[in-house]
Amino acid sequence: MAEELGEKTEAPTGKKLSDARSKGRIAKSTDLSAAFIMLGATVVMLAFGFDIFAGMAILMRHILEPQTLAANLHGGPAPEGLIAFWQVIRIVAPVALIMLLVSCIAQLIQVGFLFTLQPLEPKLSRLNVITGMKKFFSKRSLVKLFLDLGKLSLIGGVVVLCIMIRWERIIAVSALPLWPAIIEVVKSLVIVALWVLLVLFILGVLDYLYQRHQHTEDLKMTKHEVKDERKSTDGDPEMKGRRMRMARQIAMQRLQTDVPKADVIVTNPTHFAVALKYDSKTMGAPRVVAKGGDYLALKIRYIATAHGVPIVERPPLARALYRSVEIGQEVHAEHYEAVAEVLAYVYRLEGRMAS
């Protein structure tokens, strides 16, 4: 019933997943990326927080000095504003580079290396207002909205709780000298960041698992789609079966022609059969004219019996010839002695029969 209705009940094939990835449709969590970025920010704060705040404090104190304000009002060959701008860049640039690196690492961890411009290609369907409104008010969008609000409330609650716990210390900062105040502010920010980081990682892992599940659900296929894809990659099963039947028929026809020409059939005795022919005038060594395993081996023995071709059981030799010599090839040098013994036996047998 599900197949008749065209319901997508089949897991996506490897090709479907690969095609989706090439189009930029991948399972990734923005929450997990945010957690990694927050981790980078926390590491930066622990490593360089004091220097950053100290540098900003010194810069602000310099800007607000009466001499600096007077210089800015009257202008000059080197305006203080430009100097302050480059000071801010010098302080912020290393932090921004670290955050960018962490963001790239988060992307690699989730989806590996992937570069595609297909999601950025302009599509007229994106300009359809009705389609956009339907997507905006869809069930998935509403669920995402409520989830985002819940996450924001949870993170906000953690921040408020941390502030309440350290409220007395935060209030006391205003009465501290500059450097102790900076240390206390950095310490408070790091504590808040660590708690927020813990919550973000928990939410990020849960969101990543959900996104992977949702990605698989979105790419599910109908039975008909799976069948069509198998046809396009492996070929139509009916045509494939027809080609295999034709190949078997051709093989049988060759057996009917080649086996009667053989001098001897070397067998396993049941699993393998190899037909050998030797003509000292035209061949440098005995040649394999036919071979087969299981059913074909039985067929070779049947044809050989019908045409009076001798059958000799030599299991090791039959296995070796079957595995190492192709039809139409001469036997290898390491098999000369064993094959010569078989042919000599057959020739003696035929001599007695003739007499």
JOGISUL-V429324 format. One record per residue. N is the residue number from 1. NEAR is the number of other ideal C-beta (glycine too) atoms within 8 Angstrom. Layout:
BEGIN
n:near
N:NEAR
N:NEAR
END
This chain:
BEGIN
n:near
1:4
2:6
3:10
4:5
5:6
6:7
7:7
8:8
9:8
10:10
11:6
12:10
13:9
14:5
15:8
16:11
17:10
18:8
19:8
20:11
21:10
22:8
23:9
24:9
25:8
26:10
27:11
28:11
29:12
30:7
31:12
32:15
33:14
34:10
35:14
36:14
37:12
38:12
39:11
40:13
41:10
42:12
43:9
44:12
45:12
46:7
47:6
48:9
49:12
50:9
51:7
52:10
53:11
54:10
55:10
56:10
57:10
58:8
59:12
60:8
61:8
62:9
63:10
64:7
65:8
66:5
67:6
68:11
69:10
70:8
71:11
72:10
73:6
74:6
75:6
76:6
77:2
78:6
79:9
80:10
81:7
82:8
83:9
84:11
85:8
86:8
87:10
88:10
89:8
90:7
91:12
92:8
93:8
94:8
95:11
96:8
97:8
98:11
99:12
100:8
101:9
102:12
103:12
104:8
105:9
106:13
107:10
108:9
109:6
110:12
111:8
112:4
113:4
114:8
115:4
116:8
117:6
118:8
119:7
120:4
121:6
122:4
123:5
124:6
125:6
126:7
127:5
128:8
129:6
130:6
131:8
132:9
133:8
134:8
135:8
136:7
137:7
138:8
139:5
140:6
141:10
142:9
143:8
144:8
145:8
146:8
147:8
148:8
149:8
150:8
151:10
152:8
153:8
154:10
155:11
156:8
157:8
158:12
159:11
160:8
161:9
162:12
163:10
164:7
165:6
166:10
167:8
168:6
169:9
170:10
171:7
172:9
173:10
174:6
175:4
176:9
177:5
178:7
179:7
180:8
181:11
182:12
183:9
184:13
185:10
186:12
187:8
188:12
189:10
190:12
191:10
192:12
193:12
194:9
195:12
196:12
197:12
198:8
199:11
200:13
201:11
202:8
203:12
204:15
205:9
206:8
207:12
208:14
209:8
210:9
211:11
212:9
213:8
214:9
215:11
216:11
217:7
218:7
219:11
220:10
221:13
222:11
223:9
224:8
225:10
226:11
227:8
228:8
229:12
230:9
231:10
232:5
233:7
234:6
235:7
236:6
237:9
238:6
239:8
240:10
241:8
242:8
243:8
244:8
245:8
246:8
247:8
248:8
249:8
250:8
251:10
252:9
253:8
254:9
255:14
256:9
257:8
258:11
259:16
260:10
261:7
262:14
263:10
264:13
265:16
266:13
267:16
268:12
269:6
270:6
271:6
272:12
273:16
274:14
275:16
276:18
277:11
278:10
279:6
280:5
281:4
282:4
283:11
284:3
285:9
286:12
287:12
288:16
289:12
290:13
291:14
292:13
293:10
294:7
295:7
296:12
297:15
298:10
299:11
300:16
301:12
302:8
303:13
304:16
305:9
306:6
307:8
308:6
309:14
310:11
311:10
312:11
313:9
314:10
315:9
316:7
317:12
318:16
319:10
320:9
321:16
322:12
323:5
324:7
325:12
326:5
327:7
328:6
329:8
330:10
331:13
332:8
333:4
334:4
335:13
336:10
337:6
338:10
339:14
340:8
341:8
342:14
343:13
344:8
345:9
346:12
347:8
348:8
349:9
350:9
351:8
352:7
353:6
354:5
355:4
END
